[in-house]
Amino acid sequence: MMDYDQNPFIVIWELTRACQLNCLHCRAEAQYHRDPHELTFQEGKKLIDDIFAMNHPLLVFTGGDPLMRPDLFALAEYAIEKGAGRRAKNTKIIGTSFIKKLSLSGKEQSLKNV
């Protein structure tokens, strides 16, 4: 049994504040451009390593709009290699091509646009 006082059940990573939308209800304080202080790709990989060293919690990429980050698929692929599952939710630009691209990598698992 996991000890959630030692390791989290879920980690939610706000990849970017960038978003094409600016919804009033969004707590991400979205903006049209990426913040220059976002983690780099290499810093993101290190964060994923650190996260999965904590007994493989559920990892959620959120934002803003994660699809506004050009290295999203590379980060997702890296997380999948570490054992992350795959689900897709959101955004103004999600569609069939996104679902197909994300489903090409990693282990077989259901992938839904929810």
Secondary structure, DSSP 8 states (H G I E B T S, - for coil): ---TTTS-SEEEEEEESB-S---TT-TT--BSS--TTS--HHHHHHHHHHHHTTT--EEEEEES-GGGSTTHHHHHHHHHHHT----B---TT--HHHHHHHHTSSS-----B-
